[in-house]
Amino acid sequence: MERLYIELEIAFNESTYDLIYNTLYVNGLNSILEENGTVKVYLPEGESAHAEGIKTELLKSGLIKEKDISIEDYANQDWNKEWEKTIEPIYIAERLVIYPSWKRNDIDTTKDFIPIEIDPKMSFGTGHNETTRLILDQMCRYITPLADKYMLDFGSGTGILSIAAIKLGVERVVAIEIDDDSIENAKEYFEINRVTDQITLHQLDINQITESGFDVIAANITSNVIIPNLSVIYSKLKPGGKLFITGILKEEAEELINHLTKNNFVMRELKQQAEWSAFYCLKK
């Protein structure tokens, strides 16, 4: 039987590019094909309402017009293979290069980049999301190997932050995640990147783990998860410990800063890109 998809195609320009990508990410669409001035995503045939909802959301911005968006039925499109062609290695802070397996031979070997191999799958965290790039940039600049030996990766997704931490000199990482797909993907990527022996992976929430005394906690997660857990995060960190947070929308930044202050964290850096914010803080 012929398999059908819904193709959502959106024309972009410099002023709308970030808005379109962030709207797609927030709506759970990470497999994005970009070509000839448009972005395309493919949804199962039963998700026409989802596609229409994204269209309505974009039109409400006022930056995108009806003529810029089309929704069509599409038969037998092997869209994942087409999308894979658009994925390129990502270079971060002149220290890390994150690449999919099919680009292994294409990475820049002329500099001392630390390689991390991640294939975009069901779980979040590939290096191609602004939030992941933001927090990795801060980790590259502020993690100190001799001082920062023990890290908690809160909401680990693919495990990319755990892998990066080990590659940047952290000795041990505890990674926690509750999603089944993410747990399986993280295990795979720990093996591929040869860091399994240095990472303990739990399918637990932060309130359920017994480990504490972390030098670093990194969390690429939403504000509705971070804010209620700030007191627990504080208790898990050593005095002077480092906290990296992203996954926070720009309009949520002020609220999170207020909660960080109330929970005795000192802000060191707020970095923003597109619609997202990343925070580097210290425990008092």
Buried (B, 14 or more C-beta within 10 A) or exposed (E): EEEBBBBBBBBBEEEBEBBBBBBBBEBEBBBBBBEEEBBBBBBEEEBBEBBBEBBEBBBEEEBBEEEBBBBEEBEEBEBEEBBBEEBEBBBBBEBBBBBBEEBEEEBEEEEEBBBBBBBBBEBBBBBBBBBBBBBBBBBBEBBEEEEBBBBBBBBBBBBBBBBBBBBBEBEBBBBBBEBEBBBEBBBBBBEBBEBBEBBBBBBEBBEEBEEEEBBBBBBBBBBEBBBEBBEBBBEBBBEEBBBBBBBBBBEBBEEBBEBBEEBEBEBEEBBBBBBBBBBBBBBE
